[in-house]
Amino acid sequence: MILLRVDRTVFSTGQSGKFFADRTGETAITHMIFFIAAVVIAMGVIAVLSVNIQSITGATYAGSKVLSDQMRTDITIINDPEIIPYDSYEKRYTFYAKNTGDSELNTEFVTILIDGVLIEPSNVQSDVIDGDVIWRPGDVLVVNTTMSSALSTGDHRVKIAAENGKSGSMSFKT
């Protein structure tokens, strides 16, 4: 059996306390273990934070893109508010909306509300006057809206919204 001799020297601090200098490396090994543990924990924190920062960056980019699209989009309903075309046989109102913004819009995702009531997409037929699929700036969109019955006589409101949420509205009389 081999006995290891620990060489400890007593140092005096000049005060009532004394401390030992350990010359076998036990303190260095303990410090190294703590250092490695601290580095591993720091790397874990950095990994978690980087994922969150990337998520926040992506959300900010998407939000700024939507806001930019909304700022460049403008819709104006150009009907005469006193005379809204109505086909009594098909119970269909016709609205004309002009893309007065700077962005192109998709006609498939146009939403119509009349008096705050959403018109089902199956009851809406929208076509660009020149026959294009894309609603370009300056183009007029013809929106035919089929209703279950004619609107009552009086004041009403129509709202036409694009896919990015930007909308144009108009009050009209029937």
Secondary structure as a PSIPRED ss2 file (coil, helix, strand):
# PSIPRED VFORMAT (PSIPRED V4.0)

   1 M C   1.000  0.000  0.000
   2 I C   1.000  0.000  0.000
   3 L C   1.000  0.000  0.000
   4 L C   1.000  0.000  0.000
   5 R C   1.000  0.000  0.000
   6 V C   1.000  0.000  0.000
   7 D C   1.000  0.000  0.000
   8 R E   0.000  0.000  1.000
   9 T E   0.000  0.000  1.000
  10 V E   0.000  0.000  1.000
  11 F E   0.000  0.000  1.000
  12 S E   0.000  0.000  1.000
  13 T C   1.000  0.000  0.000
  14 G C   1.000  0.000  0.000
  15 Q C   1.000  0.000  0.000
  16 S C   1.000  0.000  0.000
  17 G C   1.000  0.000  0.000
  18 K E   0.000  0.000  1.000
  19 F E   0.000  0.000  1.000
  20 F E   0.000  0.000  1.000
  21 A E   0.000  0.000  1.000
  22 D E   0.000  0.000  1.000
  23 R C   1.000  0.000  0.000
  24 T C   1.000  0.000  0.000
  25 G C   1.000  0.000  0.000
  26 E H   0.000  1.000  0.000
  27 T H   0.000  1.000  0.000
  28 A H   0.000  1.000  0.000
  29 I H   0.000  1.000  0.000
  30 T H   0.000  1.000  0.000
  31 H H   0.000  1.000  0.000
  32 M H   0.000  1.000  0.000
  33 I H   0.000  1.000  0.000
  34 F H   0.000  1.000  0.000
  35 F H   0.000  1.000  0.000
  36 I H   0.000  1.000  0.000
  37 A H   0.000  1.000  0.000
  38 A H   0.000  1.000  0.000
  39 V H   0.000  1.000  0.000
  40 V H   0.000  1.000  0.000
  41 I H   0.000  1.000  0.000
  42 A H   0.000  1.000  0.000
  43 M H   0.000  1.000  0.000
  44 G H   0.000  1.000  0.000
  45 V H   0.000  1.000  0.000
  46 I H   0.000  1.000  0.000
  47 A H   0.000  1.000  0.000
  48 V H   0.000  1.000  0.000
  49 L H   0.000  1.000  0.000
  50 S H   0.000  1.000  0.000
  51 V H   0.000  1.000  0.000
  52 N H   0.000  1.000  0.000
  53 I H   0.000  1.000  0.000
  54 Q H   0.000  1.000  0.000
  55 S H   0.000  1.000  0.000
  56 I H   0.000  1.000  0.000
  57 T H   0.000  1.000  0.000
  58 G H   0.000  1.000  0.000
  59 A H   0.000  1.000  0.000
  60 T H   0.000  1.000  0.000
  61 Y H   0.000  1.000  0.000
  62 A H   0.000  1.000  0.000
  63 G H   0.000  1.000  0.000
  64 S H   0.000  1.000  0.000
  65 K H   0.000  1.000  0.000
  66 V H   0.000  1.000  0.000
  67 L H   0.000  1.000  0.000
  68 S H   0.000  1.000  0.000
  69 D H   0.000  1.000  0.000
  70 Q H   0.000  1.000  0.000
  71 M H   0.000  1.000  0.000
  72 R H   0.000  1.000  0.000
  73 T C   1.000  0.000  0.000
  74 D C   1.000  0.000  0.000
  75 I E   0.000  0.000  1.000
  76 T E   0.000  0.000  1.000
  77 I E   0.000  0.000  1.000
  78 I C   1.000  0.000  0.000
  79 N C   1.000  0.000  0.000
  80 D E   0.000  0.000  1.000
  81 P C   1.000  0.000  0.000
  82 E C   1.000  0.000  0.000
  83 I E   0.000  0.000  1.000
  84 I C   1.000  0.000  0.000
  85 P C   1.000  0.000  0.000
  86 Y E   0.000  0.000  1.000
  87 D E   0.000  0.000  1.000
  88 S C   1.000  0.000  0.000
  89 Y C   1.000  0.000  0.000
  90 E C   1.000  0.000  0.000
  91 K C   1.000  0.000  0.000
  92 R E   0.000  0.000  1.000
  93 Y E   0.000  0.000  1.000
  94 T E   0.000  0.000  1.000
  95 F E   0.000  0.000  1.000
  96 Y E   0.000  0.000  1.000
  97 A E   0.000  0.000  1.000
  98 K E   0.000  0.000  1.000
  99 N E   0.000  0.000  1.000
 100 T C   1.000  0.000  0.000
 101 G C   1.000  0.000  0.000
 102 D C   1.000  0.000  0.000
 103 S C   1.000  0.000  0.000
 104 E C   1.000  0.000  0.000
 105 L E   0.000  0.000  1.000
 106 N E   0.000  0.000  1.000
 107 T H   0.000  1.000  0.000
 108 E H   0.000  1.000  0.000
 109 F H   0.000  1.000  0.000
 110 V C   1.000  0.000  0.000
 111 T E   0.000  0.000  1.000
 112 I E   0.000  0.000  1.000
 113 L E   0.000  0.000  1.000
 114 I E   0.000  0.000  1.000
 115 D C   1.000  0.000  0.000
 116 G C   1.000  0.000  0.000
 117 V E   0.000  0.000  1.000
 118 L E   0.000  0.000  1.000
 119 I C   1.000  0.000  0.000
 120 E C   1.000  0.000  0.000
 121 P H   0.000  1.000  0.000
 122 S H   0.000  1.000  0.000
 123 N H   0.000  1.000  0.000
 124 V E   0.000  0.000  1.000
 125 Q E   0.000  0.000  1.000
 126 S E   0.000  0.000  1.000
 127 D E   0.000  0.000  1.000
 128 V E   0.000  0.000  1.000
 129 I C   1.000  0.000  0.000
 130 D C   1.000  0.000  0.000
 131 G C   1.000  0.000  0.000
 132 D C   1.000  0.000  0.000
 133 V C   1.000  0.000  0.000
 134 I E   0.000  0.000  1.000
 135 W E   0.000  0.000  1.000
 136 R C   1.000  0.000  0.000
 137 P C   1.000  0.000  0.000
 138 G C   1.000  0.000  0.000
 139 D C   1.000  0.000  0.000
 140 V E   0.000  0.000  1.000
 141 L E   0.000  0.000  1.000
 142 V E   0.000  0.000  1.000
 143 V E   0.000  0.000  1.000
 144 N E   0.000  0.000  1.000
 145 T E   0.000  0.000  1.000
 146 T E   0.000  0.000  1.000
 147 M C   1.000  0.000  0.000
 148 S C   1.000  0.000  0.000
 149 S C   1.000  0.000  0.000
 150 A C   1.000  0.000  0.000
 151 L C   1.000  0.000  0.000
 152 S C   1.000  0.000  0.000
 153 T C   1.000  0.000  0.000
 154 G C   1.000  0.000  0.000
 155 D E   0.000  0.000  1.000
 156 H E   0.000  0.000  1.000
 157 R E   0.000  0.000  1.000
 158 V E   0.000  0.000  1.000
 159 K E   0.000  0.000  1.000
 160 I E   0.000  0.000  1.000
 161 A E   0.000  0.000  1.000
 162 A C   1.000  0.000  0.000
 163 E C   1.000  0.000  0.000
 164 N C   1.000  0.000  0.000
 165 G C   1.000  0.000  0.000
 166 K C   1.000  0.000  0.000
 167 S E   0.000  0.000  1.000
 168 G E   0.000  0.000  1.000
 169 S E   0.000  0.000  1.000
 170 M E   0.000  0.000  1.000
 171 S E   0.000  0.000  1.000
 172 F E   0.000  0.000  1.000
 173 K E   0.000  0.000  1.000
 174 T C   1.000  0.000  0.000
